[in-house]
Amino acid sequence: MSDTQSFEDPTTEAKLGLGTHAAALIVVSIVALVGNTVATENTVPQGLLGLIVLWVICMVGLLLTEFVPFKLPSVAWISLVGIVATLPWTPGSAWVLDKVGHVNFLTLATPCLAYAGIAIAKREIEIAKTSGWKIAVVAVLVMTGTYVGSAIVAQMFL
């Protein structure tokens, strides 16, 4: 059997329940609240209310992911719920926008990106072991190309 066939099937991963998602989102919201309070002039109650609104939007999207007969990824459902909640003709959209307006989304992205940078699955480690030094060369070239390309676009348009 070759090394590439020894990997586990990604479709057999354990599925998290709604309770686990809710708890994880609460932890993320607490971290985001600290970052939002430190990075902005918003008070804790303002940021907390905005994060509660975002938490509810996420949970509604996750509920739709579970119970709607046709399957879409949870990020699609959460995005759709957020879009519908903020459409001008949706009742209460002005309130939602006001409360969520107190949340700085850059401070939300920072812990998520930090986690994504350090979260390495067992499968990714196995791929890196079998790829050897070649993957490092490709990674450096991709990162360099992305940086240079972004710098060129920024120079031309900004």
N, C-alpha and C positions, 0 to 999 in steps of 0.2 A: 504494500500500500504506500502511496506517495505521501509526502508531508502535507500537501494541500488537502488531502482527503481526511486527515486526522482531526480537522477542526470540528467543533460542535456545530450543529445546525442552528443558525440564529433564530429560526422560527419557533424553536422549542424553549425560548427563554421564559422564565416565570413572569406572569403578568401581575402587576401591582393592583391592589384593590383601591376603591375610592377612598376608604379610610386612610390608607397609606399615602395616597396622593394628597389628601386634605392635610394630614400631619406634616408632610414634607413641604407643602406650600406655606403652612404656618411658620415653619422654621425659616424658610426663605424670606417670608414677609418680615419676620423679626430682624433678620440680618439687613434686609433692605431698609427697614425703618431706621435702624441705627445709621446706615450710610446716608439716607435721605435727610435725616436730622442734622448730621454733621456737615454735609456738603451744601445744604441750602439754608435759606432763612425761614423755612417752614417750621411750624411747631410740631411737637410729637402728635397731638390730637389731629392736626390737619393731615399729616402723613399717614397716620394710622387709619383714618377714615378712607383715604384714597386707596390704601393697600387692601382694606377690607372689601372695597368695591371691586378691585382687581381680583381678589381671591374669589369672590362670588362669581364673577365672570368666568374665571378658570373652572370653578366647580360645575357651573351650568354646562360649559363646553365638555367637560369630562363626563357628565351625566348623559349628554347627547351622544357622545362617543360610545357609551355602553349600551344605550337603549334604543337608538334609532336603527331601523332595520338595514339601511344601507351604510356601508362602512366608509368613513373618512378618517384620516389621522386626527388625533386629538387637537393638534395645533390648528388644523383647519376649522374644527368646530369652535374652539376658543376664539379664534380670529373672527369668525362669523358672528358669534355672540357679542363680542366687543364692538364690531362694526354696527350691528343692529341696535345695540344699546346707545350708540352715540349718533345715530342718524337724526337729522333735525326734526323729522316728523314723529320720532319715537317719544311717547310720553315719558318725561323725566330725563331726557337726554342732556338738558342743560345742567341739571343737578349732577349727573354722572360726570360730565365734562369738568364741572367746577371742582368736584372732589378729587378726581384723578389728576387734575391740573396741578395739584400740590405734590405730586410724586415726580421726582426727577428720574427719567427713564435711563439716563446714563449711569446713575448710581445703582439701578436695578441690573444693568448689564455687567457691571464690573465683577460681582461675585460669581455670576453665572459663567462668564468667560474664564475666570480664574479656575473654577471647578472643571470646566471643559478642558482646560490646559493640563490639569494634573490627573484627570480621570482616564486611566488606561486600562482597558479590559485585558483579560487573559489571552484572548484571541489576537489582539493587537501585538502583544509581546511575542507570541508564537510567530506571527508574520514577520516581525522585525528580526527574530532569530534566524528564520529561514532565508530572509532576503539578504542579510549581511550588510556589507559596506555599501552596496549599490543603492539601497534605499536612502542612506544618508546623503549621497551625492544628488539623487533626485530631489530630496527634500530641500537641500540648499539651493538648487537651481530653481525650484518652484517658488520658494520664498523670495529669492532675489528677483526673479521675474515679476512676481506680484508687487514687490516694493517698487521696482523701477517703473513698471507699468502704471502704478498708482501715482507715482511722482510725475510721470509725463502727463497723465490726464489732469492732475491738479495744476500743473504748470500751464497747461493749455487753456483750461476753463476757469480757474479760480484767480 
